Amino acid sequence: MRRLFHPSTDRRTAPQWSVEEIAEEYAYPPLGEGSGGAGSWLRGNMVASLDGAVHHQGRSQPLSCKADMRIFGVLRALADVVVVGAQTVRQEGYRPAKPRSGFAGRRAALGQAPVPAIAVVSAGLELDFTQPLFTEPVVPTLLVTGRGAPEGRVARARRAGAEVVFAGEGAAADPARVPAALAAHGLRRQLTEGGPKLLGEFAGAGVLDELCLSIAPRIVAGPAPRIMNGPLLPDPDEFTLEGVLEEGGFLFARYRRARAGTDRAE
């Protein structure tokens, strides 16, 4: 057992990490190590309260802080694509990613687009295509669904400028096939911001390689779900701790799936 933090530590003298240092801490591993196939790596990023709530009155912002938002921004700046569920897009009012000047050279050197694409996982494709996510993206927004999705809605999405990616033969996307489907479009460094249902589906499919969890020193009680909401796994999935940062009482933990790279999806 090791002591990682003690309240007697004078946190006022601790240096604030620069964006560059955070980027090095969260740099993606070699992409061949991921469990989703096609050289992808799927990382989750979520925030939770001390009592396990994933939001307060439907939004995650009340659980966040400036340090959390710095890490949030860096994780996006490192990714090829941000994967999110349709319900979260509606609740959080998702907007397209913005270019970050400090990462322009880094992204260009890796052959990345100026910003990560936003990929919305949706079966019904019932989205408001007049929102900025579809009208103002630097790179086209993607919709990830199954080949059995309603043809009329697929056509409507394409007319709105969205790129439709099929990951499965049914009406909905198969979570086990999403990482490889995105990687086939050159989007291999993957970041999912949930919500809980989508994150639970990725975990259940065995394709979640890493989880970045921000723990807020706040209690909200109420009916909010945990960061994952899905079927019970047959056996608990083991993750190993890769790092912990602290600022203002918030903890920023990074866990890597212990069996990443061994349970590949077909």
Secondary structure per residue as TSV (DSSP state, phi and psi in degrees):
chain	resnum	aa	ss	phi	psi
A	1	M	-	360.0	138.0
A	2	R	-	-126.6	144.2
A	3	R	-	-88.5	114.8
A	4	L	-	-92.1	-21.0
A	5	F	-	-156.9	143.8
A	6	H	-	-140.7	138.2
A	7	P	T	-62.6	-17.0
A	8	S	T	-74.7	-13.1
A	9	T	S	-63.5	132.7
A	10	D	-	-79.8	95.5
A	11	R	G	-72.2	-15.0
A	12	R	G	-67.9	-26.0
A	13	T	G	-93.7	-5.6
A	14	A	S	-73.0	130.3
A	15	P	-	-69.3	141.4
A	16	Q	-	-77.2	133.2
A	17	W	-	-69.4	140.0
A	18	S	-	-77.0	164.4
A	19	V	H	-60.4	-37.7
A	20	E	H	-64.4	-40.4
A	21	E	H	-67.4	-39.0
A	22	I	H	-63.9	-40.4
A	23	A	H	-62.0	-39.2
A	24	E	H	-67.6	-39.8
A	25	E	H	-62.0	-36.5
A	26	Y	T	-105.8	16.1
A	27	A	-	-57.9	142.5
A	28	Y	-	-66.6	143.8
A	29	P	-	-74.7	174.5
A	30	P	-	-53.3	130.5
A	31	L	G	-69.1	-16.1
A	32	G	G	-71.6	-5.6
A	33	E	G	-90.9	-6.7
A	34	G	-	-72.1	162.5
A	35	S	S	-99.7	-1.8
A	36	G	S	-92.3	-0.9
A	37	G	S	81.4	169.7
A	38	A	T	58.1	28.5
A	39	G	T	66.8	34.1
A	40	S	-	-102.6	161.9
A	41	W	E	-139.3	117.7
A	42	L	E	-104.2	115.9
A	43	R	E	-111.8	134.6
A	44	G	E	-102.0	147.0
A	45	N	E	-135.3	117.9
A	46	M	E	-140.4	159.6
A	47	V	E	-122.5	143.6
A	48	A	E	-141.7	153.3
A	49	S	E	-80.6	172.4
A	50	L	T	-59.7	-31.6
A	51	D	T	-93.9	15.6
A	52	G	-	88.1	5.5
A	53	A	-	-75.8	141.2
A	54	V	S	-94.7	-10.8
A	55	H	-	-159.1	168.4
A	56	H	B	-124.8	115.8
A	57	Q	T	55.3	41.4
A	58	G	T	88.3	-3.9
A	59	R	B	-129.3	144.5
A	60	S	S	-84.2	-17.7
A	61	Q	G	-55.8	-40.2
A	62	P	G	-63.0	-13.8
A	63	L	G	-96.7	-2.1
A	64	S	-	-96.2	178.8
A	65	C	-	-156.7	178.1
A	66	K	H	-62.4	-41.6
A	67	A	H	-65.0	-40.4
A	68	D	H	-62.0	-40.7
A	69	M	H	-70.2	-31.2
A	70	R	H	-63.2	-46.4
A	71	I	H	-65.7	-41.5
A	72	F	H	-54.5	-46.7
A	73	G	H	-66.3	-39.3
A	74	V	H	-66.5	-43.6
A	75	L	H	-59.7	-40.7
A	76	R	H	-64.8	-41.8
A	77	A	H	-67.0	-22.0
A	78	L	H	-87.9	-18.0
A	79	A	-	-88.9	154.0
A	80	D	S	-81.9	-32.5
A	81	V	E	-151.7	142.9
A	82	V	E	-108.5	119.1
A	83	V	E	-102.6	128.9
A	84	V	E	-146.7	148.9
A	85	G	E	-77.4	153.5
A	86	A	H	-61.0	-38.7
A	87	Q	H	-64.5	-39.1
A	88	T	H	-65.5	-38.3
A	89	V	H	-58.1	-43.5
A	90	R	H	-70.1	-43.3
A	91	Q	H	-69.7	-42.1
A	92	E	H	-91.9	-5.3
A	93	G	T	62.0	50.9
A	94	Y	-	-58.1	140.9
A	95	R	-	-122.0	163.7
A	96	P	-	-66.2	154.6
A	97	A	-	-67.1	148.1
A	98	K	-	-106.3	147.0
A	99	P	-	-64.1	143.1
A	100	R	-	-117.4	114.1
A	101	S	G	-57.3	-34.8
A	102	G	G	-67.8	-13.8
A	103	F	G	-112.0	1.8
A	104	A	H	-59.0	-48.2
A	105	G	H	-66.1	-40.5
A	106	R	H	-62.2	-44.7
A	107	R	H	-67.8	-40.7
A	108	A	H	-63.0	-39.7
A	109	A	H	-65.1	-29.5
A	110	L	T	-91.2	1.9
A	111	G	T	74.3	22.5
A	112	Q	-	-88.1	155.7
A	113	A	-	-65.6	164.3
A	114	P	S	-57.7	-29.0
A	115	V	S	-139.3	159.2
A	116	P	-	-71.6	145.9
A	117	A	E	-74.2	152.6
A	118	I	E	-99.4	124.8
A	119	A	E	-113.4	116.3
A	120	V	E	-98.7	121.7
A	121	V	E	-89.0	119.4
A	122	S	-	-151.7	137.0
A	123	A	S	-88.1	-47.3
A	124	G	S	-84.1	-16.5
A	125	L	-	56.7	32.4
A	126	E	-	-90.9	81.5
A	127	L	-	-128.4	157.9
A	128	D	-	-89.0	102.3
A	129	F	T	-78.8	2.5
A	130	T	T	-91.1	-3.4
A	131	Q	S	-76.6	156.0
A	132	P	H	-55.9	-28.3
A	133	L	H	-55.6	-28.9
A	134	F	H	-108.5	-22.1
A	135	T	H	-98.2	-18.2
A	136	E	S	-128.6	20.9
A	137	P	-	-73.8	146.4
A	138	V	S	-70.0	-39.6
A	139	V	S	-121.8	150.5
A	140	P	-	-57.8	139.1
A	141	T	-	-72.8	141.3
A	142	L	E	-104.4	147.6
A	143	L	E	-116.6	122.6
A	144	V	E	-104.3	122.0
A	145	T	E	-150.6	-173.9
A	146	G	-	-99.2	161.1
A	147	R	T	-65.8	-16.1
A	148	G	T	-89.4	8.3
A	149	A	S	-63.4	151.0
A	150	P	-	-54.1	124.7
A	151	E	H	-60.9	-37.9
A	152	G	H	-63.3	-38.2
A	153	R	H	-74.6	-33.6
A	154	V	H	-61.6	-44.5
A	155	A	H	-64.1	-40.3
A	156	R	H	-63.4	-41.7
A	157	A	H	-61.5	-42.6
A	158	R	H	-66.7	-37.6
A	159	R	H	-64.2	-29.6
A	160	A	T	-78.9	-3.4
A	161	G	T	99.0	-0.2
A	162	A	-	-79.1	149.2
A	163	E	E	-98.7	124.0
A	164	V	E	-93.8	127.8
A	165	V	E	-117.0	124.6
A	166	F	E	-94.5	131.3
A	167	A	-	-136.3	70.9
A	168	G	S	133.1	160.3
A	169	E	S	-95.5	-14.0
A	170	G	S	-84.7	-165.2
A	171	A	S	-73.1	-27.4
A	172	A	S	-113.6	161.4
A	173	A	-	-68.0	143.7
A	174	D	-	-87.3	114.4
A	175	P	G	-54.2	-33.6
A	176	A	G	-66.4	-22.2
A	177	R	G	-102.3	-6.5
A	178	V	H	-63.5	-48.7
A	179	P	H	-57.4	-44.1
A	180	A	H	-68.2	-36.4
A	181	A	H	-63.9	-40.2
A	182	L	H	-71.7	-38.2
A	183	A	H	-62.5	-33.1
A	184	A	T	-64.4	-19.5
A	185	H	T	-97.0	14.9
A	186	G	T	82.6	9.2
A	187	L	-	-105.1	85.7
A	188	R	-	-101.3	-30.4
A	189	R	E	-88.6	100.9
A	190	Q	E	-110.6	138.8
A	191	L	E	-129.2	124.0
A	192	T	E	-110.1	134.8
A	193	E	-	-109.5	22.1
A	194	G	-	84.3	-155.7
A	195	G	-	-75.8	-164.8
A	196	P	H	-56.9	-36.6
A	197	K	H	-66.4	-47.9
A	198	L	H	-64.7	-42.7
A	199	L	H	-63.1	-40.3
A	200	G	H	-63.7	-36.6
A	201	E	H	-66.7	-41.1
A	202	F	H	-64.5	-42.4
A	203	A	H	-63.8	-43.1
A	204	G	H	-64.0	-30.3
A	205	A	H	-83.0	-6.8
A	206	G	T	75.7	24.5
A	207	V	-	-114.6	4.9
A	208	L	-	-85.0	109.8
A	209	D	-	-84.0	-29.6
A	210	E	E	-152.6	146.5
A	211	L	E	-129.2	122.2
A	212	C	E	-101.6	113.8
A	213	L	E	-118.4	119.1
A	214	S	E	-93.6	126.7
A	215	I	E	-109.3	114.6
A	216	A	E	-86.7	137.0
A	217	P	S	-79.0	54.1
A	218	R	-	-138.0	148.6
A	219	I	-	-119.0	133.0
A	220	V	-	-122.2	-18.9
A	221	A	-	54.0	-149.3
A	222	G	T	74.5	-170.3
A	223	P	T	-94.6	9.0
A	224	A	-	-59.0	142.2
A	225	P	-	-76.2	173.1
A	226	R	-	-75.0	178.1
A	227	I	S	-69.6	-18.6
A	228	M	-	-126.8	136.3
A	229	N	-	-136.0	98.0
A	230	G	S	-163.8	-176.5
A	231	P	-	-61.2	149.8
A	232	L	-	-64.4	130.9
A	233	L	-	-69.9	145.4
A	234	P	S	-55.9	-39.6
A	235	D	S	-138.5	146.1
A	236	P	-	-57.0	135.9
A	237	D	-	-88.4	126.3
A	238	E	-	-83.0	135.3
A	239	F	E	-126.2	150.8
A	240	T	E	-111.7	143.9
A	241	L	E	-75.5	125.7
A	242	E	E	-102.9	-23.5
A	243	G	E	177.3	155.5
A	244	V	E	-138.8	129.3
A	245	L	E	-115.4	156.8
A	246	E	E	-139.3	138.8
A	247	E	E	-155.7	127.0
A	248	G	T	60.9	28.4
A	249	G	T	87.1	-10.2
A	250	F	E	-82.2	140.5
A	251	L	E	-109.9	137.5
A	252	F	E	-123.1	98.4
A	253	A	E	-103.0	145.8
A	254	R	E	-127.1	121.6
A	255	Y	E	-119.5	141.0
A	256	R	E	-114.8	137.2
A	257	R	E	-61.7	127.9
A	258	A	T	-63.9	-32.1
A	259	R	T	-103.0	17.5
A	260	A	T	-55.3	131.1
A	261	G	T	95.2	-7.4
A	262	T	T	-109.0	-23.2
A	263	D	S	-110.5	68.3
A	264	R	-	-75.2	139.2
A	265	A	-	-74.3	146.4
A	266	E	-	-81.6	360.0
